[in-house]
Amino acid sequence: MEVYALVGQSGTGKSYKAFIVAKDRDIEYIIDDGLLIGGTRVIAGQSAKRESTRIASVRRALFSDSEHREKVKNTLNEINMEKLLILGTSLKMVKEICKVLELPELHEVLYIENVSTDKEIEQAKKSRREDGKHVIPVPTFEVKKDFSGYFIDSLKIFSKKGRFSDIVEKTIIRPTFSYLGKYEISKAALVQIISICASKVERINKIMRVRIENKPDGIIIDIDLSIKLITRIDLMIVELQKKLVKEIEYMTGINVLSINVTVKAITT
């Protein structure tokens, strides 16, 4: 196995550039902030960006937790990979990761300055400093359930190489440790959001009751409602569910696990 390193200070855009570096060197697997990533999927590990403090984040990225470390090591042993890219804030950090995961010596070391312009690095630093934005080099659906309430958004990168174009979706989050304070959205506020969104769906007469159940990776919503007489109730309910998922996740960043709708009354 050939092991490559991409080194740069925190917030200089390593995760943003990881795909381009890997693509140029035909590297399929990446280790970034505690995650083992293969192509567009999280293969193993837990993201350091989930931690509530910077110290805990660093420990997670260094695989200090034995259970976390062993799961990633076992997965690495199961995969017959030819090349692996490791991201780190220093060469010392990358070498420490290689040591604890029992990986070969580094084949090549790249620095962020080798793959990014000064302007790109400064833009990345500004985004981290002012907005607390962090990038995970996998699509949003891969990390969404683990980052409920972290203001998740997607970023699509277009790169052209030869005759072919690649479209790579990356995920932007704002971890707790990257800004001061926390936020909570009360159930009463969520009920108001649900009621307003539902009122925009044609032929819904009244929202009779809303129940919200909190889960570690999101919320479950149960709705009782009254509708006006129509021929296709099922299509209207599907429209309501889609609208609620879209609006709640956009406005709150909370992952909606399911929306269960019960029609309690029909009016003319």
C-alpha positions as CSV (number, residue, x, y, z in Angstrom):
1,M,0.0,0.0,0.0
2,E,1.2,3.5,-0.9
3,V,0.4,6.1,1.8
4,Y,0.2,9.8,0.9
5,A,-0.1,12.8,3.1
6,L,-1.8,16.2,2.6
7,V,-0.6,18.6,5.3
8,G,-1.9,22.0,6.1
9,Q,-2.9,24.2,9.0
10,S,-6.5,23.9,10.3
11,G,-8.9,25.8,8.0
12,T,-6.7,26.0,5.0
13,G,-8.9,23.9,2.8
14,K,-7.5,20.4,3.0
15,S,-10.8,18.6,3.0
16,Y,-12.0,20.8,0.1
17,K,-9.0,19.8,-2.0
18,A,-8.8,16.2,-0.9
19,F,-10.8,14.9,-3.9
20,I,-8.6,16.7,-6.4
21,V,-5.4,15.4,-4.9
22,A,-6.8,11.9,-4.7
23,K,-8.1,12.0,-8.3
24,D,-4.8,13.2,-9.7
25,R,-3.0,10.3,-8.0
26,D,-5.6,7.6,-8.5
27,I,-6.2,7.3,-4.8
28,E,-9.6,5.8,-3.8
29,Y,-9.4,6.0,0.0
30,I,-9.0,9.0,2.3
31,I,-8.5,9.4,6.1
32,D,-9.8,12.7,7.2
33,D,-10.7,13.8,10.8
34,G,-11.3,10.3,12.1
35,L,-13.2,9.0,9.0
36,L,-12.1,6.4,6.5
37,I,-13.7,7.5,3.2
38,G,-13.9,5.4,0.1
39,G,-15.1,7.1,-3.1
40,T,-18.3,8.9,-2.0
41,R,-19.0,6.8,1.1
42,V,-17.9,6.8,4.7
43,I,-16.5,3.3,5.2
44,A,-15.6,3.4,8.8
45,G,-14.8,5.8,11.7
46,Q,-16.4,8.7,13.5
47,S,-16.0,12.3,12.5
48,A,-13.9,14.5,14.8
49,K,-16.2,17.3,13.8
50,R,-19.0,15.8,15.9
51,E,-17.0,16.4,19.1
52,S,-18.1,19.3,21.4
53,T,-14.6,20.6,22.2
54,R,-11.4,21.1,20.1
55,I,-9.4,18.8,22.4
56,A,-11.9,16.0,21.9
57,S,-11.8,16.7,18.2
58,V,-8.1,16.3,18.0
59,R,-8.1,13.1,20.0
60,R,-10.8,11.7,17.7
61,A,-8.8,12.7,14.6
62,L,-5.7,10.9,16.1
63,F,-7.7,7.7,16.8
64,S,-7.0,7.9,20.5
65,D,-10.1,6.0,21.4
66,S,-9.3,2.3,21.3
67,E,-12.7,1.2,20.0
68,H,-12.7,3.8,17.2
69,R,-9.1,2.9,16.3
70,E,-9.7,-0.9,16.1
71,K,-12.8,-0.5,13.9
72,V,-10.8,1.5,11.4
73,K,-7.8,-0.8,11.6
74,N,-10.0,-3.8,11.0
75,T,-11.6,-2.2,8.0
76,L,-8.2,-1.2,6.5
77,N,-7.1,-4.8,6.9
78,E,-10.2,-6.1,5.1
79,I,-9.8,-3.8,2.1
80,N,-7.1,-4.6,-0.4
81,M,-6.3,-1.0,-1.2
82,E,-3.4,0.2,-3.2
83,K,-3.3,3.8,-2.2
84,L,-4.4,5.9,0.8
85,L,-4.4,9.6,1.4
86,I,-4.2,10.9,5.0
87,L,-5.1,14.6,5.8
88,G,-3.4,16.3,8.8
89,T,-2.5,19.6,10.3
90,S,1.1,18.7,10.5
91,L,3.5,16.0,9.3
92,K,3.9,14.8,12.9
93,M,0.1,14.3,13.1
94,V,0.0,12.2,9.9
95,K,2.9,10.1,11.1
96,E,1.2,9.5,14.4
97,I,-2.0,8.3,12.5
98,C,0.2,6.0,10.5
99,K,1.7,4.6,13.7
100,V,-1.5,3.9,15.6
101,L,-3.2,2.4,12.5
102,E,-0.1,0.4,11.7
103,L,0.3,1.8,8.2
104,P,3.4,1.8,6.0
105,E,5.9,4.6,5.8
106,L,4.7,7.7,3.8
107,H,5.2,7.4,0.0
108,E,4.7,11.1,-0.7
109,V,4.0,14.2,1.4
110,L,2.1,17.1,-0.1
111,Y,1.4,20.5,1.5
112,I,-1.7,22.5,1.0
113,E,0.5,25.2,-0.6
114,N,1.4,22.7,-3.3
115,V,-2.2,22.2,-4.4
116,S,-4.0,25.5,-3.6
117,T,-3.3,29.2,-4.5
118,D,-2.7,31.8,-1.8
119,K,-6.1,33.2,-2.6
120,E,-7.9,29.9,-2.1
121,I,-6.1,29.3,1.2
122,E,-7.1,32.8,2.4
123,Q,-10.7,32.2,1.4
124,A,-10.8,28.9,3.3
125,K,-9.3,30.6,6.4
126,K,-11.9,33.4,6.2
127,S,-14.7,30.9,5.9
128,R,-13.5,29.0,8.9
129,R,-12.8,32.1,10.9
130,E,-15.9,34.1,10.2
131,D,-18.6,31.4,9.6
132,G,-17.1,28.4,11.4
133,K,-17.6,26.3,8.3
134,H,-16.0,22.9,8.0
135,V,-16.0,20.6,4.9
136,I,-16.4,16.8,4.9
137,P,-15.4,15.3,1.5
138,V,-18.5,13.1,1.1
139,P,-22.1,13.8,0.0
140,T,-24.6,15.2,2.5
141,F,-26.7,12.0,2.7
142,E,-23.6,10.1,4.0
143,V,-23.2,12.3,7.1
144,K,-26.6,13.9,7.6
145,K,-27.9,11.6,10.3
146,D,-24.7,12.1,12.4
147,F,-24.9,15.9,12.2
148,S,-28.5,16.7,12.9
149,G,-28.8,20.3,14.0
150,Y,-25.3,21.3,12.7
151,F,-26.5,23.5,9.8
152,I,-25.6,21.0,7.0
153,D,-25.4,22.1,3.4
154,S,-24.0,20.6,0.3
155,L,-21.3,21.9,-2.0
156,K,-20.9,20.6,-5.5
157,I,-17.5,20.7,-7.1
158,F,-17.1,20.5,-10.9
159,S,-13.7,19.4,-12.2
160,K,-12.8,18.7,-15.8
161,K,-10.0,16.3,-16.8
162,G,-9.6,15.4,-20.4
163,R,-12.9,14.5,-22.0
164,F,-14.7,13.8,-18.8
165,S,-16.2,15.9,-16.1
166,D,-16.5,14.9,-12.4
167,I,-19.2,16.3,-10.1
168,V,-18.3,15.8,-6.5
169,E,-20.7,16.7,-3.6
170,K,-19.1,17.7,-0.4
171,T,-20.8,18.5,2.9
172,I,-20.4,21.8,4.8
173,I,-21.2,21.8,8.6
174,R,-20.6,24.0,11.5
175,P,-19.4,22.0,14.5
176,T,-20.2,23.0,18.1
177,F,-16.6,23.7,18.9
178,S,-16.2,26.1,16.0
179,Y,-18.4,28.8,17.5
180,L,-19.4,30.2,20.9
181,G,-22.6,28.9,22.5
182,K,-25.2,26.4,21.4
183,Y,-28.7,26.6,20.0
184,E,-31.9,24.7,20.8
185,I,-35.2,24.8,18.9
186,S,-38.2,24.2,21.2
187,K,-41.0,21.8,20.3
188,A,-43.4,24.8,20.3
189,A,-41.3,26.5,17.6
190,L,-41.2,23.3,15.5
191,V,-45.0,22.9,15.8
192,Q,-45.4,26.5,14.5
193,I,-43.1,25.8,11.6
194,I,-45.1,22.6,10.8
195,S,-48.4,24.4,11.0
196,I,-47.3,27.3,8.7
197,C,-45.9,24.8,6.1
198,A,-49.0,22.7,6.2
199,S,-51.2,25.7,5.7
200,K,-49.6,26.1,2.3
201,V,-50.7,22.7,1.1
202,E,-54.0,22.9,-0.8
203,R,-57.1,21.3,0.8
204,I,-55.7,20.9,4.3
205,N,-58.4,22.2,6.6
206,K,-56.8,22.1,10.0
207,I,-53.8,20.7,11.9
208,M,-55.5,19.1,14.9
209,R,-52.4,17.7,16.8
210,V,-48.7,17.5,16.4
211,R,-46.4,15.2,18.4
212,I,-42.6,15.4,18.1
213,E,-40.2,12.7,19.4
214,N,-36.5,13.5,19.7
215,K,-34.0,10.9,18.7
216,P,-30.2,11.1,18.8
217,D,-30.0,11.4,15.1
218,G,-33.1,13.5,14.4
219,I,-36.9,13.8,15.1
220,I,-40.0,11.8,14.4
221,I,-43.2,13.8,13.7
222,D,-46.8,12.6,14.1
223,I,-49.5,14.8,12.7
224,D,-53.3,14.5,13.0
225,L,-55.2,16.7,10.6
226,S,-58.5,17.5,9.0
227,I,-58.8,17.7,5.2
228,K,-61.3,19.0,2.7
229,L,-63.0,16.4,0.5
230,I,-60.8,15.3,-2.4
231,T,-60.4,12.3,-4.6
232,R,-56.7,11.5,-4.1
233,I,-55.9,11.8,-0.3
234,D,-52.7,9.8,-0.8
235,L,-51.1,12.3,-3.2
236,M,-51.9,15.2,-0.9
237,I,-50.4,13.5,2.1
238,V,-47.2,12.7,0.2
239,E,-47.0,16.4,-0.9
240,L,-47.4,17.5,2.7
241,Q,-44.6,15.1,3.9
242,K,-42.2,16.2,1.2
243,K,-42.8,19.9,1.9
244,L,-42.4,19.4,5.7
245,V,-39.1,17.5,5.4
246,K,-37.7,20.1,3.0
247,E,-38.8,23.2,5.0
248,I,-37.9,21.8,8.5
249,E,-34.4,20.6,7.5
250,Y,-33.7,23.8,5.6
251,M,-34.9,26.1,8.4
252,T,-33.5,24.2,11.4
253,G,-30.8,21.8,10.2
254,I,-32.6,19.0,12.1
255,N,-32.7,15.7,10.5
256,V,-36.3,14.5,10.0
257,L,-36.4,10.7,10.4
258,S,-40.1,10.3,9.5
259,I,-43.4,12.1,9.3
260,N,-46.5,10.0,10.1
261,V,-49.8,11.6,9.0
262,T,-53.2,10.5,10.3
263,V,-56.4,11.9,8.7
264,K,-58.9,12.4,11.5
265,A,-61.6,14.2,9.7
266,I,-62.9,15.0,6.2
267,T,-64.9,18.1,5.5
268,T,-66.7,19.3,2.4
